[in-house]
Amino acid sequence: MSELRKSIDEVAARPEVEAAQIQVQHLLVAHKDAGVPGASRTIEEAETLTGELFARIQKGEDFDAMVKEHTNDSHPGIYTMDLEGPGDQAAKIYARGGMVPAFGNVGWKLKVGEVGVAPHDARASPYGFHIIKRLA
């Protein structure tokens, strides 16, 4: 678990990259109090599972396959976000402020191809833990 926390802290300490728009894919590990259908684990169990999945991803397992198998959101879990714009629902582009803050808080700190984790936080990540990969 210390590797997970170390990675979370390292990404959180980074400055945001300059990009008007980013695209991320995420794997949501929800907990039972989040109101996500099918999530029955405690927050502690969600954190443990997140650490296990993150370690597997770091060792090279296919991210998309992991999302398909483990996410508590719908697959593929890919979102494009505008930094300042209002978004465009028809084009599936979302305003950063219209998404769970954890997406932007982590997504804009990752380089393309990198993976980071947004820990559960009642305000920034209320649904659980997000393992986020920046795609573009």
CORKARA-V40463 format. One record per residue. N is the residue number from 1. RES is the residue in one letter. SS is DSSP state (a for helix, b for strand, c for the rest). PSI is psi as a letter, one per 20 degrees, with the letter a starting at -180 (none if undefined). Layout:
# CORKARA-V40463
n: [N:N]
res: [RES:RES]
ss: [SS:SS]
psi: [PSI:PSI]
This chain:
# CORKARA-V40463
n: [1:2:3:4:5:6:7:8:9:10:11:12:13:14:15:16:17:18:19:20:21:22:23:24:25:26:27:28:29:30:31:32:33:34:35:36:37:38:39:40:41:42:43:44:45:46:47:48:49:50:51:52:53:54:55:56:57:58:59:60:61:62:63:64:65:66:67:68:69:70:71:72:73:74:75:76:77:78:79:80:81:82:83:84:85:86:87:88:89:90:91:92:93:94:95:96:97:98:99:100:101:102:103:104:105:106:107:108:109:110:111:112:113:114:115:116:117:118:119:120:121:122:123:124:125:126:127:128:129:130:131:132:133:134:135:136]
res: [M:S:E:L:R:K:S:I:D:E:V:A:A:R:P:E:V:E:A:A:Q:I:Q:V:Q:H:L:L:V:A:H:K:D:A:G:V:P:G:A:S:R:T:I:E:E:A:E:T:L:T:G:E:L:F:A:R:I:Q:K:G:E:D:F:D:A:M:V:K:E:H:T:N:D:S:H:P:G:I:Y:T:M:D:L:E:G:P:G:D:Q:A:A:K:I:Y:A:R:G:G:M:V:P:A:F:G:N:V:G:W:K:L:K:V:G:E:V:G:V:A:P:H:D:A:R:A:S:P:Y:G:F:H:I:I:K:R:L:A]
ss: [c:a:a:a:a:a:a:a:a:a:a:a:a:c:c:c:c:c:c:c:b:b:b:b:b:b:b:b:b:b:c:a:a:a:c:c:c:c:c:c:c:c:a:a:a:a:a:a:a:a:a:a:a:a:a:a:a:a:c:c:c:c:a:a:a:a:a:a:a:a:c:c:c:c:c:c:c:b:b:b:b:b:c:c:c:c:b:b:a:a:a:c:b:b:b:a:a:a:c:c:a:a:a:a:a:a:a:c:c:c:c:c:c:c:b:b:b:b:c:c:b:c:c:c:b:c:c:b:b:b:b:b:b:b:c:c]
psi: [h:h:h:g:h:g:g:g:h:g:g:h:i:q:q:q:q:o:p:h:q:r:p:q:q:q:o:p:n:r:r:h:j:i:j:p:p:i:o:j:q:r:h:g:h:g:g:g:g:g:g:g:g:g:g:g:g:h:j:j:q:p:g:g:h:g:g:h:h:i:q:j:a:q:p:i:k:p:p:p:p:p:g:i:r:i:r:n:h:h:j:l:p:q:p:g:i:i:r:p:h:h:g:h:h:g:g:i:i:q:q:p:i:q:p:r:p:o:r:p:p:h:g:h:m:i:i:b:p:p:o:p:p:p:h:none]
